[in-house]
Amino acid sequence: MSSFEKKEQNLNQLIDKLNSLSLSYSQPNNELEKIRTEKKELANQKKEIEKKNNELMREHKYLKEKIKNLQLEVNKRSELEDKFNQDIEELSQETENLVSEIDKWQM
């Protein structure tokens, strides 16, 4: 479980506990108002964390796709380089054969 999911679970549990609290004569009004304020703050923090998480997930997806595209490009260039090297090798071999033929004719 990621730390985000763990924090979210803890936050949800805390919000549930705050929701289950009922008004009673044993709780002073200022204490109850403090709990309500904390509840609102926690809910706002949760929304902000979820928003940031969504942004990070979008960025992660974008970067993952970009890496994939770059890898494809690298592979394509590598294939072109291999083909180029092969062509050079073939031309070199043909040149050697021609030089050999010329040497035979000159003798």
Residue frames as a rotation matrix with the C-alpha (Angstrom) as fourth column:
MET 1
0.591 0.807 0.000 0.00
0.807 -0.591 0.000 0.00
0.000 0.000 -1.000 0.00
SER 2
-0.194 -0.667 0.719 1.47
0.600 -0.661 -0.451 3.35
0.776 0.344 0.528 -0.99
SER 3
-0.798 -0.160 -0.581 1.91
0.583 -0.448 -0.677 6.08
-0.152 -0.879 0.451 1.55
PHE 4
-0.826 0.562 0.041 -0.75
-0.501 -0.765 0.404 8.12
0.259 0.314 0.914 -0.25
GLU 5
-0.092 0.832 -0.547 -3.27
-0.116 0.537 0.836 5.29
0.989 0.140 0.047 0.10
LYS 6
-0.312 -0.091 -0.946 -2.32
0.845 0.428 -0.320 4.79
0.434 -0.899 -0.057 3.75
LYS 7
-0.971 -0.048 -0.236 -2.70
0.154 -0.878 -0.453 8.50
-0.185 -0.476 0.859 4.49
GLU 8
-0.579 0.812 -0.072 -6.00
-0.566 -0.337 0.752 8.56
0.587 0.476 0.655 2.64
GLN 9
-0.052 0.548 -0.835 -7.24
0.368 0.787 0.494 5.56
0.928 -0.282 -0.243 4.63
ASN 10
-0.576 -0.229 -0.785 -6.18
0.816 -0.114 -0.566 7.18
0.040 -0.967 0.253 7.93
LEU 11
-0.972 0.231 -0.034 -7.79
-0.232 -0.972 0.027 10.44
-0.027 0.034 0.999 6.89
ASN 12
-0.313 0.903 -0.294 -11.04
-0.361 0.174 0.916 8.69
0.879 0.392 0.271 6.00
GLN 13
-0.144 0.212 -0.967 -11.03
0.746 0.665 0.035 6.87
0.650 -0.716 -0.254 9.34
LEU 14
-0.836 -0.223 -0.502 -10.50
0.514 -0.641 -0.571 10.13
-0.194 -0.735 0.650 11.17
ILE 15
-0.799 0.602 0.013 -13.30
-0.516 -0.695 0.500 11.81
0.309 0.393 0.866 9.21
ASP 16
-0.117 0.765 -0.633 -15.60
0.089 0.643 0.760 8.87
0.989 0.032 -0.143 10.01
LYS 17
-0.388 -0.090 -0.917 -14.75
0.891 0.218 -0.399 9.19
0.236 -0.972 -0.004 13.71
LEU 18
-0.977 0.018 -0.213 -15.44
0.041 -0.961 -0.272 12.91
-0.210 -0.275 0.938 13.60
ASN 19
-0.553 0.822 -0.137 -18.75
-0.485 -0.184 0.855 12.28
0.677 0.539 0.501 11.86
SER 20
-0.111 0.523 -0.845 -19.77
0.455 0.783 0.425 9.75
0.884 -0.337 -0.325 14.47
LEU 21
-0.885 -0.204 -0.418 -19.29
0.465 -0.362 -0.808 12.19
0.013 -0.910 0.415 17.31
SER 22
0.051 0.955 0.291 -22.62
0.714 -0.239 0.658 13.45
0.699 0.173 -0.694 18.47
LEU 23
-0.252 -0.039 0.967 -23.53
-0.401 -0.905 -0.141 16.49
0.881 -0.424 0.212 20.42
SER 24
0.191 0.325 -0.926 -23.54
0.726 0.588 0.356 15.76
0.661 -0.740 -0.123 24.08
TYR 25
0.921 0.238 0.310 -23.70
-0.017 -0.768 0.640 17.80
0.390 -0.595 -0.703 27.22
SER 26
0.686 -0.709 -0.162 -20.19
0.471 0.263 0.842 16.58
-0.554 -0.654 0.515 28.15
GLN 27
-0.213 -0.768 0.603 -18.54
0.977 -0.151 0.154 18.36
-0.027 0.622 0.782 25.21
PRO 28
-0.096 0.141 -0.985 -18.15
0.267 -0.950 -0.161 22.11
-0.959 -0.279 0.053 25.41
ASN 29
0.841 0.535 0.082 -19.29
0.247 -0.244 -0.938 24.06
-0.482 0.809 -0.337 22.35
ASN 30
0.525 -0.706 -0.475 -15.83
-0.804 -0.595 -0.006 25.46
-0.279 0.385 -0.880 21.63
GLU 31
-0.427 -0.647 0.632 -14.42
-0.400 0.762 0.510 21.91
-0.811 -0.035 -0.584 21.62
LEU 32
0.201 0.613 0.764 -17.10
0.535 0.585 -0.610 20.81
-0.821 0.531 -0.210 19.20
GLU 33
0.935 0.116 -0.334 -16.42
-0.168 -0.686 -0.708 23.78
-0.312 0.718 -0.622 16.93
LYS 34
0.038 -0.994 -0.099 -12.71
-0.853 -0.083 0.515 22.98
-0.520 0.065 -0.852 17.03
ILE 35
-0.378 -0.104 0.920 -13.44
0.125 0.979 0.162 19.42
-0.918 0.176 -0.357 15.93
ARG 36
0.649 0.684 0.334 -15.65
0.467 -0.011 -0.884 20.65
-0.600 0.730 -0.327 13.09
THR 37
0.713 -0.470 -0.520 -12.92
-0.627 -0.759 -0.175 23.04
-0.312 0.451 -0.836 11.95
GLU 38
-0.343 -0.874 0.345 -10.34
-0.618 0.486 0.617 20.25
-0.707 -0.002 -0.707 12.00
LYS 39
0.011 0.450 0.893 -12.74
0.432 0.803 -0.410 18.04
-0.902 0.390 -0.186 10.06
LYS 40
0.927 0.354 -0.127 -13.11
0.074 -0.504 -0.860 20.71
-0.369 0.788 -0.494 7.36
GLU 41
0.329 -0.891 -0.312 -9.35
-0.871 -0.414 0.265 21.23
-0.366 0.184 -0.912 7.21
LEU 42
-0.421 -0.475 0.773 -8.74
-0.226 0.880 0.417 17.49
-0.878 0.001 -0.478 6.87
ALA 43
0.417 0.652 0.633 -11.34
0.536 0.387 -0.751 17.22
-0.734 0.652 -0.188 4.11
ASN 44
0.905 -0.138 -0.402 -9.68
-0.359 -0.754 -0.550 20.14
-0.227 0.642 -0.732 2.29
GLN 45
-0.080 -0.992 0.101 -6.26
-0.819 0.123 0.561 18.54
-0.569 -0.038 -0.822 2.70
LYS 46
-0.166 0.103 0.981 -7.63
0.239 0.969 -0.061 15.28
-0.957 0.225 -0.185 1.32
LYS 47
0.834 0.524 0.175 -9.01
0.315 -0.191 -0.930 17.07
-0.454 0.830 -0.324 -1.75
GLU 48
0.634 -0.667 -0.391 -5.70
-0.744 -0.664 -0.072 18.85
-0.212 0.337 -0.917 -2.31
ILE 49
-0.325 -0.758 0.566 -3.73
-0.529 0.641 0.555 15.58
-0.784 -0.119 -0.609 -1.97
GLU 50
0.174 0.470 0.866 -6.08
0.487 0.723 -0.490 13.85
-0.856 0.507 -0.103 -4.40
LYS 51
0.958 0.158 -0.241 -5.68
-0.094 -0.621 -0.778 16.72
-0.273 0.768 -0.580 -6.87
LYS 52
0.209 -0.964 -0.164 -1.88
-0.920 -0.250 0.301 16.55
-0.331 0.089 -0.939 -6.63
ASN 53
-0.291 -0.272 0.917 -1.98
-0.117 0.962 0.248 12.76
-0.950 -0.035 -0.311 -6.98
ASN 54
0.632 0.595 0.496 -4.05
0.448 0.242 -0.861 13.05
-0.632 0.766 -0.113 -10.17
GLU 55
0.825 -0.399 -0.401 -1.60
-0.552 -0.722 -0.417 15.60
-0.123 0.566 -0.815 -11.57
LEU 56
-0.163 -0.937 0.308 1.32
-0.804 0.307 0.510 13.30
-0.572 -0.165 -0.803 -10.76
MET 57
-0.016 0.233 0.972 -0.44
0.252 0.942 -0.222 10.34
-0.968 0.242 -0.074 -12.36
ARG 58
0.934 0.354 0.043 -1.04
0.152 -0.285 -0.946 12.36
-0.322 0.891 -0.320 -15.56
GLU 59
0.503 -0.823 -0.265 2.58
-0.856 -0.516 -0.024 13.49
-0.117 0.239 -0.964 -15.60
HIS 60
-0.238 -0.564 0.790 3.76
-0.451 0.785 0.425 9.94
-0.860 -0.255 -0.442 -15.00
LYS 61
0.430 0.497 0.753 1.66
0.441 0.613 -0.656 8.68
-0.788 0.614 0.044 -17.91
TYR 62
0.966 -0.088 -0.242 2.99
-0.241 -0.639 -0.730 11.44
-0.090 0.764 -0.639 -20.18
LEU 63
0.166 -0.985 0.038 6.62
-0.945 -0.148 0.291 10.76
-0.281 -0.084 -0.956 -19.23
LYS 64
-0.105 -0.139 0.985 6.16
-0.098 0.987 0.129 7.02
-0.990 -0.083 -0.117 -19.62
GLU 65
0.773 0.451 0.447 4.79
0.412 0.179 -0.893 7.54
-0.483 0.874 -0.048 -23.14
LYS 66
0.801 -0.532 -0.275 7.63
-0.599 -0.711 -0.368 9.92
0.000 0.459 -0.888 -23.96
ILE 67
-0.118 -0.854 0.506 10.21
-0.727 0.422 0.542 7.37
-0.676 -0.304 -0.671 -22.79
LYS 68
0.209 0.285 0.936 8.53
0.317 0.885 -0.340 4.72
-0.925 0.367 0.094 -24.92
ASN 69
0.979 0.195 0.065 8.68
0.133 -0.360 -0.924 6.99
-0.156 0.912 -0.378 -27.99
LEU 70
0.465 -0.880 -0.101 12.31
-0.876 -0.474 0.095 7.86
-0.131 0.045 -0.990 -27.34
GLN 71
-0.146 -0.493 0.858 13.17
-0.349 0.837 0.422 4.18
-0.926 -0.237 -0.295 -27.00
LEU 72
0.600 0.425 0.678 11.48
0.485 0.481 -0.730 3.46
-0.637 0.767 0.082 -30.33
GLU 73
0.944 -0.279 -0.175 13.46
-0.325 -0.704 -0.631 6.26
0.053 0.653 -0.756 -31.92
VAL 74
0.096 -0.950 0.297 16.72
-0.870 0.064 0.489 4.94
-0.483 -0.305 -0.820 -30.46
ASN 75
0.027 -0.026 0.999 15.92
0.118 0.993 0.023 1.47
-0.993 0.118 0.030 -31.77
LYS 76
0.889 0.358 0.285 15.12
0.331 -0.072 -0.941 2.85
-0.316 0.931 -0.183 -35.22
ARG 77
0.701 -0.690 -0.178 18.38
-0.712 -0.663 -0.231 4.82
0.041 0.288 -0.957 -35.33
SER 78
-0.064 -0.721 0.690 20.29
-0.610 0.575 0.544 1.77
-0.790 -0.387 -0.477 -34.17
GLU 79
0.386 0.289 0.876 18.78
0.439 0.777 -0.450 -0.28
-0.811 0.559 0.173 -36.99
LEU 80
1.000 -0.025 0.005 19.71
-0.009 -0.543 -0.840 2.45
0.023 0.840 -0.543 -39.50
GLU 81
0.359 -0.927 0.105 23.24
-0.901 -0.315 0.299 2.56
-0.244 -0.202 -0.948 -38.14
ASP 82
-0.036 -0.325 0.945 23.54
-0.138 0.938 0.317 -1.22
-0.990 -0.119 -0.079 -38.41
LYS 83
0.722 0.369 0.586 22.29
0.512 0.285 -0.810 -1.09
-0.466 0.885 0.016 -42.00
PHE 84
0.887 -0.438 -0.145 24.72
-0.455 -0.776 -0.437 1.72
0.078 0.453 -0.888 -42.82
ASN 85
0.068 -0.897 0.438 27.63
-0.801 0.212 0.560 -0.23
-0.595 -0.389 -0.704 -41.32
GLN 86
0.181 0.076 0.981 26.62
0.279 0.952 -0.126 -3.30
-0.943 0.296 0.151 -43.28
ASP 87
0.957 0.197 0.214 26.50
0.263 -0.272 -0.926 -1.27
-0.125 0.942 -0.312 -46.51
ILE 88
0.576 -0.815 -0.060 29.94
-0.815 -0.579 0.038 0.17
-0.066 0.027 -0.997 -45.78
GLU 89
-0.052 -0.587 0.808 31.28
-0.432 0.742 0.512 -3.32
-0.901 -0.322 -0.292 -45.13
GLU 90
0.518 0.314 0.796 29.85
0.521 0.622 -0.584 -4.57
-0.678 0.717 0.158 -48.42
LEU 91
0.985 -0.172 -0.015 31.35
-0.127 -0.661 -0.739 -1.61
0.117 0.730 -0.673 -50.31
SER 92
0.296 -0.923 0.246 34.67
-0.867 -0.151 0.474 -2.17
-0.400 -0.353 -0.845 -48.64
GLN 93
0.035 -0.217 0.976 34.62
0.046 0.976 0.215 -5.82
-0.998 0.037 0.044 -49.65
GLU 94
0.818 0.308 0.485 33.72
0.489 0.070 -0.869 -4.90
-0.301 0.949 -0.093 -53.25
THR 95
0.809 -0.575 -0.123 36.55
-0.587 -0.775 -0.234 -2.37
0.039 0.261 -0.965 -53.30
GLU 96
0.017 -0.817 0.576 39.01
-0.637 0.435 0.636 -4.97
-0.771 -0.378 -0.513 -52.09
ASN 97
0.285 0.161 0.945 37.81
0.455 0.845 -0.281 -7.36
-0.843 0.510 0.168 -54.78
LEU 98
0.984 0.100 0.147 38.20
0.177 -0.478 -0.860 -4.68
-0.015 0.872 -0.489 -57.45
VAL 99
0.493 -0.870 0.021 41.70
-0.847 -0.474 0.240 -3.79
-0.199 -0.136 -0.970 -56.27
SER 100
-0.029 -0.463 0.886 42.57
-0.214 0.868 0.447 -7.47
-0.976 -0.177 -0.125 -56.35
GLU 101
0.622 0.357 0.697 41.25
0.578 0.391 -0.716 -7.78
-0.528 0.848 0.037 -59.90
ILE 102
0.947 -0.306 -0.100 43.21
-0.312 -0.790 -0.529 -4.70
0.083 0.532 -0.843 -60.99
ASP 103
0.177 -0.922 0.343 46.35
-0.784 0.078 0.615 -6.15
-0.595 -0.378 -0.710 -59.45
LYS 104
0.154 -0.069 0.986 45.82
0.291 0.957 0.021 -9.38
-0.944 0.283 0.167 -61.41
TRP 105
0.874 0.258 0.412 45.45
0.460 -0.164 -0.872 -7.46
-0.157 0.952 -0.262 -64.66
GLN 106
0.789 -0.610 -0.071 48.59
-0.614 -0.786 -0.076 -5.42
-0.009 0.104 -0.995 -64.02
MET 107
0.167 -0.765 0.621 50.77
-0.455 0.499 0.737 -8.45
-0.875 -0.406 -0.264 -63.51
